[in-house]
């Protein structure tokens, strides 16, 4: 069932407010060009795990230890490949390492620059929005 015009306007207003309040989260929810690359990495990893499992079973059934060990290594590499982030993606891309000169310090996760915890700010936004309706 399609949304009414009023509901569409409210949804767009909430999206704009979310983008203004937390742009990093809004970008993550929108999806990115890295989504396709992550799916490809996961698919390749799954294929590698299956191939490694087949090699492991063949190696065990033919009593060839080197083939079983190779299958296990392929399975392990496929799992690591599937669940590790691609190089150059993520929040740290393009930023110097934490101990490097020029690295910026991040604020503590519990507190924000505007003051208050995440939950306090969330409650304040909720109260403001309830007052608008």
TINUKE-910032 format. One record per residue (C-alpha): residue number from 0; residue in one letter; x, y, z. Coordinates in steps of 0.25 Angstrom, whole numbers, plus 5000, padded with zeros to 4 digits. Example, Ala and Ser with C-alpha at 12.3 -4.5 7.8 and 13.67 -1.06 7.14 Angstrom:
TINUKE-910032
 num residu    u    v    w
   0      A 5049 4982 5031
   1      S 5055 4996 5029
end
This chain:
TINUKE-910032
 num residu    u    v    w
   0      X 5000 5000 5000
   1      X 5006 5013 4996
   2      X 5009 5024 5006
   3      X 5000 5037 5006
   4      X 5006 5050 5003
   5      X 5006 5054 5017
   6      X 5013 5041 5021
   7      X 5023 5043 5010
   8      X 5026 5058 5014
   9      X 5028 5053 5029
  10      X 5037 5042 5024
  11      X 5046 5051 5016
  12      X 5046 5061 5027
  13      X 5051 5050 5036
  14      X 5062 5046 5026
  15      X 5067 5060 5025
  16      X 5067 5061 5040
  17      X 5075 5048 5041
  18      X 5085 5052 5031
  19      X 5087 5065 5038
  20      X 5088 5059 5052
  21      X 5097 5046 5048
  22      X 5102 5047 5034
  23      X 5111 5035 5036
  24      X 5099 5026 5040
  25      X 5090 5032 5029
  26      X 5101 5028 5018
  27      X 5102 5014 5024
  28      X 5087 5012 5023
  29      X 5086 5018 5009
  30      X 5096 5007 5004
  31      X 5108 5010 4996
  32      X 5117 5006 4984
  33      X 5124 4996 4994
  34      X 5112 4988 4996
  35      X 5114 4981 4983
  36      X 5129 4978 4986
  37      X 5125 4973 5000
  38      X 5115 4963 4994
  39      X 5125 4958 4983
  40      X 5136 4956 4995
  41      X 5125 4948 5002
  42      X 5122 4940 4990
  43      X 5136 4937 4987
  44      X 5139 4933 5001
  45      X 5127 4923 5002
  46      X 5132 4917 4989
  47      X 5146 4916 4995
  48      X 5140 4909 5007
  49      X 5132 4899 4999
  50      X 5144 4896 4990
  51      X 5153 4894 5003
  52      X 5143 4885 5009
  53      X 5143 4876 4997
  54      X 5158 4876 4997
  55      X 5158 4872 5011
  56      X 5148 4861 5009
  57      X 5155 4856 4997
  58      X 5168 4856 5005
  59      X 5162 4849 5017
  60      X 5156 4838 5008
  61      X 5169 4835 5000
  62      X 5178 4836 5012
  63      X 5186 4848 5006
  64      X 5189 4857 5018
  65      X 5195 4868 5009
  66      X 5182 4869 5001
  67      X 5173 4870 5014
  68      X 5183 4880 5020
  69      X 5182 4888 5007
  70      X 5167 4887 5008
  71      X 5167 4892 5022
  72      X 5176 4904 5018
  73      X 5167 4908 5006
  74      X 5155 4907 5016
  75      X 5161 4916 5026
  76      X 5166 4926 5015
  77      X 5152 4927 5009
  78      X 5146 4929 5023
  79      X 5156 4940 5026
  80      X 5154 4946 5012
  81      X 5139 4946 5013
  82      X 5138 4953 5026
  83      X 5149 4963 5026
  84      X 5147 4977 5020
  85      X 5153 4981 5007
  86      X 5165 4989 5007
  87      X 5162 5004 5006
  88      X 5148 5003 5011
  89      X 5142 5006 5024
  90      X 5143 5018 5034
  91      X 5158 5018 5034
  92      X 5161 5019 5019
  93      X 5169 5031 5016
  94      X 5172 5034 5030
  95      X 5186 5032 5036
  96      X 5188 5021 5047
  97      X 5185 5025 5061
  98      X 5199 5027 5066
  99      X 5204 5034 5053
 100      X 5207 5049 5053
 101      X 5195 5057 5048
 102      X 5185 5046 5053
 103      X 5173 5053 5060
 104      X 5167 5048 5073
 105      X 5153 5044 5073
 106      X 5144 5047 5085
 107      X 5140 5037 5095
 108      X 5129 5028 5089
 109      X 5120 5030 5102
 110      X 5120 5046 5100
 111      X 5118 5055 5088
 112      X 5123 5068 5085
 113      X 5109 5075 5087
 114      X 5108 5069 5101
 115      X 5100 5057 5107
 116      X 5100 5043 5104
 117      X 5094 5037 5091
 118      X 5081 5033 5099
 119      X 5080 5047 5105
 120      X 5080 5053 5091
 121      X 5071 5042 5086
 122      X 5061 5046 5097
 123      X 5062 5061 5094
 124      X 5060 5058 5079
 125      X 5048 5050 5082
 126      X 5042 5060 5091
 127      X 5044 5071 5081
 128      X 5037 5063 5070
 129      X 5025 5059 5079
 130      X 5024 5074 5081
 131      X 5023 5077 5066
 132      X 5011 5068 5064
end
